[in-house]
Amino acid sequence: GEAFPGPCAPELREIMLFPGRGSRQAVTYAGHKTRFSTLFKENDVNIKKKTHACRQYGARAADEAGLPDEDIARLGMWNLSQLQAKYLLTGLKPANLLAMGGWDIQLPHDRYWREAFMVMVPLELI
């Protein structure tokens, strides 16, 4: 094994995931749209904004990872209201939804517990 280059290595900057007409030429908007239109059509995906599908996923993944909306908006070059209205599933963060449900949001997310979950079954029913 050869070691994988670091994230800032010059050779990585030359790799284009979606090359244009040549391997060292960036893809054009029309080329990007054509490729994604074909991809969605071949997989029976009906979507209007073909060139923004990956951006929506990226915004939602960053939101689920806990990045602040302001940082996600800056990375995607959106204003905050566009991000919240068009790219995130709800305007509410997971912690807000948990608090609305009565959860203690200070606990680690893998330790949710409510007394209502504990049910004592009478012996005559067993």
PASEBA-1860 file (N, C-alpha, C; in nm, 3 decimals):
! residues 126
1> GEAFPGPC> 0.048/-0.115/0.000/0.000/0.000/0.000/0.056/0.134/0.000 ~ 0.020/0.200/-0.103/0.058/0.341/-0.114/-0.033/0.424/-0.024 ~ 0.025/0.521/0.046/-0.052/0.608/0.136/-0.143/0.699/0.055 ~ -0.264/0.720/0.107/-0.358/0.811/0.041/-0.309/0.954/0.061 ~ -0.311/1.036/-0.044/-0.261/1.174/-0.028/-0.349/1.255/0.066 ~ -0.289/1.356/0.128/-0.363/1.444/0.218/-0.469/1.523/0.142 ~ -0.566/1.581/0.214/-0.677/1.650/0.148/-0.637/1.773/0.068 ~ -0.520/1.827/0.093/-0.475/1.946/0.020/-0.367/1.913/-0.084
9> APELREIM> -0.347/1.785/-0.111/-0.243/1.745/-0.206/-0.276/1.796/-0.346 ~ -0.178/1.847/-0.418/-0.201/1.903/-0.551/-0.263/1.803/-0.650 ~ -0.226/1.675/-0.639/-0.280/1.577/-0.733/-0.432/1.558/-0.716 ~ -0.483/1.583/-0.595/-0.627/1.571/-0.576/-0.703/1.687/-0.639 ~ -0.639/1.800/-0.648/-0.704/1.916/-0.709/-0.726/1.897/-0.859 ~ -0.654/1.805/-0.919/-0.666/1.782/-1.062/-0.774/1.681/-1.097 ~ -0.827/1.611/-0.998/-0.930/1.510/-1.025/-1.065/1.579/-1.036 ~ -1.135/1.555/-1.144/-1.268/1.611/-1.163/-1.368/1.497/-1.163
17> LFPGRGSR> -1.462/1.503/-1.070/-1.563/1.398/-1.063/-1.654/1.401/-1.184 ~ -1.683/1.519/-1.233/-1.768/1.536/-1.351/-1.692/1.620/-1.453 ~ -1.599/1.557/-1.525/-1.521/1.636/-1.621/-1.608/1.684/-1.738 ~ -1.560/1.788/-1.803/-1.628/1.839/-1.921/-1.589/1.757/-2.042 ~ -1.568/1.823/-2.153/-1.533/1.751/-2.277/-1.396/1.687/-2.269 ~ -1.308/1.744/-2.191/-1.175/1.686/-2.170/-1.159/1.651/-2.023 ~ -1.062/1.567/-1.992/-1.046/1.521/-1.854/-1.000/1.633/-1.760 ~ -0.947/1.741/-1.815/-0.900/1.852/-1.732/-0.987/1.976/-1.746
25> QAVTYAGH> -1.102/1.959/-1.805/-1.192/2.073/-1.825/-1.315/2.054/-1.736 ~ -1.355/2.160/-1.667/-1.471/2.152/-1.578/-1.599/2.132/-1.658 ~ -1.694/2.065/-1.598/-1.822/2.042/-1.664/-1.900/2.173/-1.672 ~ -1.974/2.189/-1.779/-2.058/2.308/-1.794/-2.192/2.284/-1.725 ~ -2.268/2.389/-1.708/-2.402/2.376/-1.649/-2.487/2.282/-1.734 ~ -2.484/2.300/-1.866/-2.564/2.215/-1.956/-2.521/2.068/-1.946 ~ -2.390/2.044/-1.938/-2.340/1.908/-1.926/-2.382/1.844/-1.795 ~ -2.376/1.922/-1.689/-2.418/1.875/-1.557/-2.567/1.840/-1.559
33> KTRFSTLF> -2.647/1.928/-1.614/-2.792/1.905/-1.619/-2.825/1.781/-1.703 ~ -2.757/1.764/-1.815/-2.781/1.648/-1.901/-2.747/1.519/-1.829 ~ -2.633/1.516/-1.762/-2.591/1.395/-1.691/-2.688/1.358/-1.579 ~ -2.728/1.458/-1.500/-2.820/1.429/-1.390/-2.960/1.397/-1.441 ~ -3.003/1.460/-1.548/-3.133/1.427/-1.606/-3.135/1.281/-1.650 ~ -3.029/1.237/-1.714/-3.018/1.097/-1.757/-3.016/1.004/-1.637 ~ -2.938/1.039/-1.536/-2.928/0.958/-1.415/-3.065/0.941/-1.349 ~ -3.138/1.050/-1.333/-3.269/1.044/-1.269/-3.369/0.967/-1.355
41> KENDVNIK> -3.366/0.988/-1.485/-3.459/0.919/-1.574/-3.435/0.767/-1.571 ~ -3.310/0.726/-1.576/-3.277/0.583/-1.576/-3.312/0.515/-1.444 ~ -3.326/0.593/-1.337/-3.359/0.537/-1.207/-3.500/0.572/-1.162 ~ -3.583/0.615/-1.257/-3.723/0.649/-1.230/-3.741/0.748/-1.117 ~ -3.655/0.849/-1.113/-3.666/0.955/-1.013/-3.724/1.077/-1.081 ~ -3.836/1.125/-1.030/-3.901/1.243/-1.085/-3.868/1.363/-0.998 ~ -3.786/1.451/-1.048/-3.742/1.567/-0.972/-3.733/1.687/-1.065 ~ -3.776/1.803/-1.017/-3.774/1.924/-1.099/-3.635/1.987/-1.106
49> KKTHACRQ> -3.576/2.007/-0.992/-3.448/2.079/-0.985/-3.332/1.981/-0.992 ~ -3.302/1.937/-1.110/-3.203/1.833/-1.130/-3.062/1.875/-1.088 ~ -3.027/1.998/-1.114/-2.890/2.041/-1.083/-2.873/2.075/-0.935 ~ -2.980/2.081/-0.860/-2.971/2.116/-0.718/-2.992/1.998/-0.626 ~ -3.015/1.880/-0.680/-3.043/1.764/-0.597/-2.929/1.735/-0.500 ~ -2.807/1.743/-0.544/-2.693/1.716/-0.456/-2.676/1.824/-0.351 ~ -2.710/1.946/-0.386/-2.701/2.056/-0.289/-2.802/2.035/-0.177 ~ -2.921/1.989/-0.212/-3.022/1.965/-0.109/-2.974/1.857/-0.013
57> YGARAADE> -2.918/1.749/-0.067/-2.867/1.642/0.018/-2.756/1.694/0.109 ~ -2.664/1.770/0.053/-2.553/1.823/0.132/-2.601/1.912/0.245 ~ -2.699/1.996/0.216/-2.753/2.084/0.320/-2.820/2.004/0.430 ~ -2.895/1.903/0.391/-2.965/1.821/0.491/-2.867/1.738/0.573 ~ -2.765/1.685/0.509/-2.664/1.607/0.582/-2.590/1.695/0.682 ~ -2.555/1.816/0.640/-2.486/1.909/0.731/-2.577/1.948/0.847 ~ -2.705/1.967/0.820/-2.802/2.000/0.924/-2.814/1.886/1.024 ~ -2.824/1.763/0.974/-2.834/1.647/1.063/-2.707/1.626/1.144
65> AGLPDEDI> -2.594/1.670/1.090/-2.467/1.657/1.162/-2.453/1.765/1.270 ~ -2.546/1.861/1.271/-2.545/1.963/1.375/-2.479/2.094/1.339 ~ -2.443/2.115/1.213/-2.385/2.243/1.174/-2.490/2.354/1.189 ~ -2.449/2.470/1.235/-2.544/2.582/1.245/-2.593/2.624/1.106 ~ -2.718/2.668/1.100/-2.776/2.711/0.972/-2.691/2.817/0.903 ~ -2.634/2.907/0.981/-2.553/3.015/0.922/-2.434/2.958/0.846 ~ -2.371/2.854/0.901/-2.255/2.792/0.835/-2.298/2.717/0.709 ~ -2.410/2.646/0.717/-2.459/2.573/0.599/-2.493/2.672/0.489
73> ARLGMWNL> -2.559/2.781/0.525/-2.596/2.882/0.426/-2.472/2.942/0.360 ~ -2.368/2.967/0.438/-2.245/3.022/0.383/-2.178/2.924/0.288 ~ -2.174/2.795/0.326/-2.111/2.694/0.240/-2.186/2.679/0.108 ~ -2.320/2.686/0.114/-2.400/2.669/-0.007/-2.424/2.798/-0.082 ~ -2.373/2.908/-0.028/-2.393/3.041/-0.087/-2.542/3.076/-0.100 ~ -2.619/3.043/0.005/-2.760/3.080/0.012/-2.776/3.187/0.118 ~ -2.888/3.261/0.111/-2.919/3.342/0.228/-2.996/3.251/0.323 ~ -3.004/3.288/0.447/-3.058/3.200/0.550/-3.203/3.161/0.524
81> SQLQAKYL> -3.285/3.255/0.476/-3.427/3.223/0.453/-3.442/3.124/0.338 ~ -3.359/3.132/0.232/-3.363/3.034/0.123/-3.327/2.895/0.174 ~ -3.222/2.889/0.253/-3.178/2.761/0.308/-3.289/2.695/0.388 ~ -3.349/2.770/0.479/-3.450/2.713/0.567/-3.579/2.679/0.493 ~ -3.614/2.756/0.390/-3.739/2.733/0.319/-3.728/2.625/0.211 ~ -3.612/2.614/0.146/-3.603/2.528/0.028/-3.515/2.405/0.044 ~ -3.421/2.408/0.137/-3.325/2.299/0.143/-3.336/2.210/0.265 ~ -3.381/2.265/0.377/-3.394/2.183/0.496/-3.537/2.131/0.504
89> LTGLKPAN> -3.554/2.013/0.560/-3.686/1.951/0.564/-3.784/2.030/0.650 ~ -3.737/2.084/0.760/-3.820/2.169/0.845/-3.732/2.284/0.890 ~ -3.794/2.386/0.942/-3.718/2.497/0.998/-3.672/2.467/1.139 ~ -3.705/2.348/1.189/-3.672/2.313/1.327/-3.553/2.220/1.333 ~ -3.465/2.247/1.425/-3.350/2.161/1.447/-3.393/2.040/1.529 ~ -3.321/1.927/1.518/-3.357/1.808/1.598/-3.368/1.838/1.747 ~ -3.279/1.920/1.801/-3.286/1.951/1.944/-3.416/2.023/1.979 ~ -3.464/2.111/1.889/-3.591/2.180/1.913/-3.707/2.080/1.917
97> LLAMGGWD> -3.707/1.986/1.822/-3.813/1.887/1.817/-3.811/1.798/1.941 ~ -3.691/1.762/1.987/-3.680/1.680/2.108/-3.731/1.756/2.230 ~ -3.696/1.883/2.239/-3.742/1.964/2.352/-3.894/1.977/2.351 ~ -3.953/1.992/2.232/-4.098/2.000/2.221/-4.164/1.870/2.265 ~ -4.096/1.758/2.249/-4.147/1.628/2.290/-4.122/1.596/2.437 ~ -4.059/1.689/2.508/-4.037/1.669/2.651/-3.906/1.602/2.686 ~ -3.816/1.587/2.588/-3.687/1.522/2.614/-3.590/1.619/2.678 ~ -3.498/1.567/2.757/-3.389/1.646/2.810/-3.283/1.654/2.701
105> IQLPHDRY> -3.270/1.766/2.636/-3.180/1.776/2.521/-3.034/1.789/2.561 ~ -3.006/1.796/2.690/-2.868/1.803/2.735/-2.802/1.666/2.735 ~ -2.883/1.559/2.737/-2.826/1.425/2.738/-2.767/1.390/2.602 ~ -2.673/1.296/2.597/-2.628/1.247/2.467/-2.746/1.187/2.391 ~ -2.746/1.201/2.260/-2.861/1.160/2.179/-2.888/1.011/2.179 ~ -2.799/0.929/2.234/-2.825/0.785/2.237/-2.884/0.739/2.370 ~ -2.924/0.833/2.455/-2.973/0.796/2.589/-3.111/0.853/2.618 ~ -3.200/0.852/2.522/-3.334/0.903/2.546/-3.415/0.802/2.626
113> WREAFMVM> -3.482/0.851/2.728/-3.562/0.763/2.812/-3.676/0.844/2.871 ~ -3.791/0.783/2.875/-3.907/0.844/2.939/-3.972/0.738/3.027 ~ -4.026/0.782/3.139/-4.095/0.690/3.230/-4.209/0.618/3.159 ~ -4.272/0.685/3.064/-4.386/0.625/2.994/-4.346/0.500/2.917 ~ -4.217/0.483/2.888/-4.173/0.364/2.815/-4.170/0.239/2.904 ~ -4.169/0.259/3.035/-4.163/0.147/3.127/-4.304/0.102/3.161 ~ -4.336/-0.018/3.122/-4.468/-0.073/3.147/-4.453/-0.198/3.232 ~ -4.524/-0.203/3.341/-4.525/-0.320/3.428/-4.642/-0.408/3.385
121> VPLELI> -4.612/-0.527/3.339/-4.716/-0.620/3.294/-4.760/-0.706/3.412 ~ -4.889/-0.708/3.442/-4.938/-0.794/3.552/-4.907/-0.941/3.525 ~ -4.874/-1.015/3.630/-4.838/-1.156/3.617/-4.947/-1.238/3.551 ~ -5.073/-1.208/3.577/-5.182/-1.286/3.518/-5.188/-1.272/3.367 ~ -5.124/-1.172/3.309/-5.120/-1.155/3.164/-5.001/-1.225/3.099 ~ -4.911/-1.274/3.181/-4.792/-1.339/3.124/-4.816/-1.486/3.105
END
